[in-house]
Amino acid sequence: MSSADLVIIGTVLTVDDSQPTAEALAVADGRIVAVGKRSDVESWIGPNTQVHELGDACVMPGLIEAHGHPLMEALVLSDSMADIRPVTMRSPDDVVAAVANEVAKRGASGAYLQGWDPLLQVGLPEVTLAWLDSMAPETPLVILHNSGHLAYFNSASARGAGVTRDTVNPKGALYGRDANGELNGKAEESGAIFPLLAPVLGDGKEYPAMFLAECARLNKAGLTTCSEMAFTPTFNPVLNGLNDAGLLTVRFRTYEICNDEMKTDMAPVNGDDMLAQVGIKIWFDGSPWIGNIDLSFPYLDTPEVRSMGITPGSCGHANYTAEELREIVFAYFPLGWPMACHVMGDAGVDTVLDIYEEVLASHPRDDHRLRLEHCSTMRPDQLERAVKLGVTCSFFVDQIHYWGDVLVDGLFGEERGSQWMATGSAVAAGMKISLHNDPPVTPEEPLRNISVATTRTAPSGRVLAPEQRLTVDQAIRAQTIDAAWQLFADDIIGSIEVGKYADLVVLATDPRTIPPEDIQNLEVRATFLAGQQVYGQALVAN
């Protein structure tokens, strides 16, 4: 028997039902070759084997972000944009000062900022075109709402992007206009927002370094695989170049943006184990924080609702008609493409499930893994229907940690707000789910996702719908093997089993042995991709 390249001895949390916990693992050529008792794995140790004793630490599968936006986060957290998200600053005065400072700093090149959030940065001014133009009279200014579904832009930015009162709204997106048909400085959804951000990328020469910095951030959080849920083929040269050069330290699975019925010229599910395009992404509705989610129930009449510019009593709206969505789904799914549909409102969920059911009846497929994204207001009956159709959900549970109180007190009331992200009902219905952060909306914090899903604790300390809590084991699965399954990668990652890649994270202790609320604070000591350490200090050798 040949020797291993790496042996790790200690508590091994495998996420493998046949052997949930082991004493050691061995790695050769990037793959796991042995998992089990220490005495059995030690036979793999040769003269050149690196051997690490974990002590009180624990090794588990590398964590997986099933709904990420690393291409955007790489840009937002670079020097090209200013980070004004609530996780960075809460004071409205600090936010406005940051806008003014960025305008002065950037000059003619324009100021671009991410993270405006009136719900968490209480007291922000109303954003009008007049206010934007007063902040930057001559140079471009674009401020992205923290949700990512809305951008505020001044007149100079509109001129630079060639957006006028006569610009036709992209399908599934819009440029806001006043009663006279003039631009009002607001753009909703990606089709309208992306043209305003084009200057930030410049000639693109600095972007590879930005993206590698993003990989490092992901590794630091214990992540070894991340999806890109807003992919465009223009990024292929960068990603393929980094992959070919062996520089990627995270596996990526991409879902290409689709805003109309046009078909991608790529074959379904293409790429390799490091980088693959696996699906098509649609935004059927938008964000609860700007009022464009498709609900069956209304927003309350509260200062919080009015601060967002939402009419009290509104039930929001979808970005597409049912027929427009049908055209997109029927253009791609029959060609073999998996699909992921962003939908937060429960009325929108009904529409999407109706169309998924139609396309599955017309073009049956045993293993389609059709997805719903965020799923914030899904009811138990909708989750049961989704399971019958073979549809899976990815839940943005971290919203409870940041917005849990305002959901109940400010937007929807106890009955609706407390049931936000009904993960317990989903798992009870037999669904494989994933947990995600939707970065840069919230930071990459997969361990916090596990804590939130198992405690459902809002900022005030109140617990929202305790019956919707997951067990720690269920939450771990949703951040590892079940997330890998959603990304068509569970055959190679997501659990510690012989034959799979040695994508691993070492935590300070076994998350199953501590109170769930403490999991979010666990130290990530090391991250490995295919047996190579990509984050952390050197582990202690025996």
N, C-alpha and C positions, 0 to 999 in steps of 0.2 A: 504494500500500500504506500502511495506517495504521501509526502507530508503536506500539511496545510501552510498557507501563507500567514494566517492569523488564527489564533485561538483566544476566545474570551471566556473567562471562568467566573461564575457568579450567578445571580438571579437573572434568568432569561425569561421574559414575558413574551411568549411566542405568538399569541393570537391564533393559535392552531388548536381547534377543539379536541384533537386527538392527544395533545400534549400541551396543555395550557402553560405549564411552567417547566423549565429545564434548568440544569446546573451548568451547562457549557455549550458552546457552539464552535465550529471550525469553518474556515473560509479558505477556498483555493480558487485562483483565477476569477475572483470577484463573486463567486457563487458560494452558497452555504452547502457544505459537504457532510456535515454531521451536526446533530442537535440531540442532546440527551444528558445522561449522567456524566459527571466529571470523569469518572474512571474510563468510560468508553471514548470520550472525546480526546482525552490525553494521548491516546494512541496515535493521533494525528500530528503530534508535536515532533518536529524534526530540528536539525541544527540551525536552520534559518527561519524557523517559525517565530513570529512575534506573539508573545503570550501576555495577556493582560488579566490581572485579577481585579474584579470590580469592588470587592469589599462590600460596603453597604449599598452600593449603587445598583442599578438595574438596567439591563439592555432590552430594548424592545424594537419592533419594526420602525423604520423611519416614518415620520408622520407625513400625511398627505393632505394637500390643499386641493379639494375637488372643485372649487369655484373661485379661482383667483384671477387677478389681472396684473401679472408681473410686468408686462410690457408697459402698462400705464404707471404702475408704482415705481418702476425704474426711472421714469421721467419725473414724476411728482416729487420724489425724494432726492432728485439730483440738484445740482446747483442752478439748473435752468428755470426752476419754479420755486415758489415760496410755499412752505407748509404751514397753513393756518388752521389745520384740523383741530377739533376740540381736544384730541389727545395731546396736542402741542400747546394750545392756549385756550383758556376759557373766557377771559375778560373781553367783552366787546370793544372796550377802548384799545386793548392790545391788538385786536384784530384790525381795527380801522387804522391804527398807527402802522401796522405791518403793511397794509395796502399802500399807504402814503410813502413809506420808506422804500418799498419795492419800486414804485413809480419813479421816485427820485433816483434810485440806484440804477435802474435799467435804461432810463432815457429813451432814445428813439427806437431801441430794439423791442420795447414793450414789456409790460409787467404781467406775469401769469402766476396766479395763486390758486391753491387747492384747499378746500375744507370749510367754506362758509356754512354755518349751521345755526340758524336762529333759535332752534329748540334747546341746544346745549350751550350756546353763547348768547344768553338772554340779554336783550337790550341792543342788539345790532340795529343800525338804521335800515329803513326800508330801501331796497335797492331799486332805484329808478334810473332811466337813461340820463336824466339830468344830474343825479348824484354821481354816476359813473363818469360823466363828462367833466364834472367839477373836480373829481379826483385826478383825472388825466385828460386835460383839455386837448392836447395835441398828439399824444402818443398812445399806442394800443394798450388796453387794459382788459384782461379776461380773468374773471373770478369763478372758479368751479365750486358749485355747491358740494357739500361733503358727500351727498348721495351719489354723485357722478352722473346724475340724470338731468342736471340743469346747469347752465353757464350764464353768467352775466357778462355782457360785453359793451364797451363804449363805442362811440361813433367812429373813432379812429381805427379800432379793431375791425369794425364792419367794413370800412373802406378798404382796409388791407386784405380782407378775405373776399372782397367782391360781393358782399351781401347787401342787398338793397331792398326797398319796399316791394320790388317786383320779383324778388327771388322766390322761386317755387319751393314750397316746403318739401323736403325729402320724405319719401314714404316712411311712416312710422316715427317721424320727428317733425319739429316745427320751429319757426322763428316767431317769437311773440310780436304782436302788433297792437297799436292803440286803436281807439274808435275811428280814427281817420286813416287807418291802414299803414301808418308809419311804424317802423321798427321801434320796439320798446326796450331793447337791450337784454332780452331773454332768449335763450335757445334751449329747447328740450330735446333730449335723447341724442345718441351718438351721431346720427346722420347730419344733424345741425351743429353739433358741438365740435366735431373733429376738424372741419375747415378753419375754425377760429384758432385751433391749437397748432396748426401747421408750422407757424414760425418758430415754435419752441424747439422743434427737431433740427432746424437749420439744415446743414448739409449732411447730417447724420453721422459724421465722423466720430463724434464723441459718444454715440449711443452704445457701442459694444462695451465700453468701460462702465457705462451706467448700468447695463444689464448684468454684468459680472458682479457689480456691487449689490444688485438685487439678489443674485444667487447667494451671495455671502449672508445677506439678511435672512433669507429663507433657511439656510443651513444653521444659523445661530438659533433659530426658533425650533430646530429639530426636524425640519422638513427636508425630505429627499425627493419628493415628487410634487409638482404643481401643475394645475391646469391653467390655460389661458383662454378665458371665456369671451374675449373680444378680439380675436385674431384677424388680421388682414394679411394677404400674401405679400404686401410690401415689406414685411419683416422677415421674409424667408431668407434673403441674402445674409442678414445679420445672424439669425439663429443657426442657419446651416453652416455658416462660416465658423462660428464658435464651436458648434458640435464637431465639425470636421477637424478642427484644431485640438479637440480634446479638452476644451476649457470649461465646458459646462459642469457644474457640481450639483445640479438638480435635473431630474428627468422632467420633461414637459409634454403635456398632452393638450393640443389646441382645438378649439372650436371656432370655426370661421364665422364672422358676422354675416348675417343675411338680412337685408332690409327690403328685399323685393323677391320676385319670382325667378330672377336670373340664377343660373346654375354655375357653381364653381367648376372649373375645368380639371380639378384634382380628382383622383380616384378615391373612393371611400376608404378610410382608415389606411393612411400611408405614412411611411417613415420607418424609424428603427426603435430600439428599446430606450434610447435617450430622448428622442424627439420625434413625435408623431402627431399628425393631424387626424383627429378621431371623430369630429362631428361638426354640426352646424348650430349656430346660436341665434335665437330670436328673442327680442324684447317685446312681449305682448302687451305688458303694461310697464309702469315705471316705479316710482318711489313713494312710500307713505309720507315722506317728509316734504314732498312738493305737491301732493294731491292728485297724482296721475296713476293711481292704482284702481282697478276695476272691482268695486265693492257692491255687495247687496245691502249694505247698511251705511248710515251716514257718519260723517265727521260731526263731533260735538260743536256747540257754540261756546268757545273758550278763547281766552287771550292767546293760547298756544296755536290754535288753528288759525286765528286771524293774523298772527305774526308770520305765518308761512304764506300769506296771501291766498288762503283757501276759503271759499265761501262756506260758512257753517251750513250743515245739512247736505253738503255735496257728497255724492257716492263715488266721486272720481270718474275715471274713464280709461279705456284701453287705448293703446297706440295704433291698433289695427282693427278693422272690422273683421268679423268672422270669415267673410269671403276672402279678404286679403290674406289672412293667416292660412286659410285652406289652400290658396294658390301656392304659398311658400312650402308648406308641408308636402303637398302632392308633387311639387317640383323636385324635391330632394329625396324624400324617404323611399320612393320606388327605385331610386338609383342605388340604394343600399346605405345611405347616410344615416347614422345615428343623429338625433336631434335633441337639443336642450332648449327649453322655453322658459324665459324669465316671466314669472307671474306671481304677484303678491296678493291681489284681490280675489276673494272667493268667487265672485261672479265671473272673473276672468278664468279661474280654474275650470269652471263648468264648460266654458267655451273651448278651452284648450283640450280638455278631456274628450269633449264631443268630437273634435277634429282628429285627435289621436285615434279614437275608436273607429272613425270612418276610414282612415288610411290603413289601419290594421285589418279591417274587414276586407278592404280592396286589395291589399298587398301584405298578406300575412307573413310574419317573420318570427321564428321561435325566440331569438335572442336579440331583441332590438335595443333594450336598455334606454328607451325614451325617458327623458328627464324633465322634471319641473324644478325650477330654481327659486330659492328663498322660501316660497310656500307659506308666507307668514300667517294667513288667515284661513288656511285649509281646515275644513270641518272633518270630523271622523268619518262621515259617510263618503266624503270625497276621497279620503285616503283609502278607504276600503274599495272604492271603485277603481282607483289608480292601481291597487294591488292586483285586482282581477284582470286589468289590462296589461299588467307587467310593467307599469310605469313606476319610476323611482324618483325620490325627492332628495334635494340637497338643501339643508336648513341653515339659515343665517342666525344661529342661536345667540351670537354675541350682541345682537340688537337688544336682548333682554338686559345685558350688563350695562349698556350705555343709555338706552332709551326706555327701559322697562317702566319706570314711574310715569313718564310723560305719556306713554301709550295708554295707561289706565286713566290717569288723572286729567290729561290734557287733550287727548285725541279721540278715544273710542269708548271709555268707560270700563268698568270692572268686567262685565260679561264678555266683551269682545277683546279688550286689551290683555286680560290675564291669560287668554288662550293663545297668545301669540307664539308661533312656532310649536305646533302640537306634535312634538317628536315622540312622546309617549304613545299617543294614538297611532302614529305611523308604525312604530315597531310592534305594537300590539296587533296591528292588522297584518303583520307578516312582511313588512317592507324592509329591504336593505336601504339604509339612508347614509348620508354623509353629513358632516358638520363643516362649515366654512366660515371665512372671515370677510370675503369680498373685498380684499385690499385694493386700493388704499383707503376704503371707507373706514374700516377699522384695521389696526395693525395685524400682521401675521402673529397670532397668539393661539395656536392649536391647543395648548394645555389649558388655557382659559376656556376655550370652547367645551372641553371635557368637564371642567368645573361648573360652567353655566348650565350645561345640559343636565347635570346631575343634581344641581341645587335650585336652578331657576330663580336666582336671587337678583333683584333689581338694586340700583344704587342705594336706595333708602334702607335696604335690608329686608324688605318685604319679599315673600315668595309668591311667584305668579303660578297659579294652577299646579299645585304640587303633584297632582295625578299625572301630569305630563313629564315628570322627571324620568330620566333614564338611569339605569344602574351604571356603575363605573365601567363594567365590562362592555355594556352596550355602547357607551360613549367612546370607549377606546376603539371598538370595531368601526364605528362611524368615522373615526379619524385615521383608520389604517386599512384593513382588508376590504371593508365595504366601500370605502372611498376608491380603493384601487379597482374594485369590480365596476363601479360606475364609469371609470376611465378606461375600461377594457384592458386592464393591466394586472388583474389579480392572479394571473398565471405566472407572473415573474416577480411581483412585489406584494407588500401588504401584510405578510406574516413571515415568521422565521421558520422556514421549512427547507428541507434538502432540495436543491435544484433551483431555488429562487436566488435572486441577487441579494448580496449582503448589504442591503440598505438598512442602516441601524441608527438608533439614537440611544445614548447613554444618559439616564436621568439619575439624580442624586439618590433616589430611593424608588421602590416599587410603588407606582401610583395606586395600586389596589389595597395598600396597607395603611394609607393615611386618610384623614377626613377628606371628602370630595372637594370641599371649599379650599383645601390647601394644595390641590394638584396644580392650580394655576401659578403657584409660586415655586414649583419645582425647578431646580437648576438643570439646564441642559449642559452636560459636561462634555459631550462629544457627539459628533454626527459623522457617519460613514456612508459613502456611496460606493457600492460594489467593492466593499472591503477596504477602501481607501479613506482615511480620515480627512474630512473636509472642513471640520470646525472643532475647536476646543484645544485645550492643552493636552500634551501627551499623557495617555493613561499610564497608571503605575504598572510596570512589568513585575512579574514574580521573580 
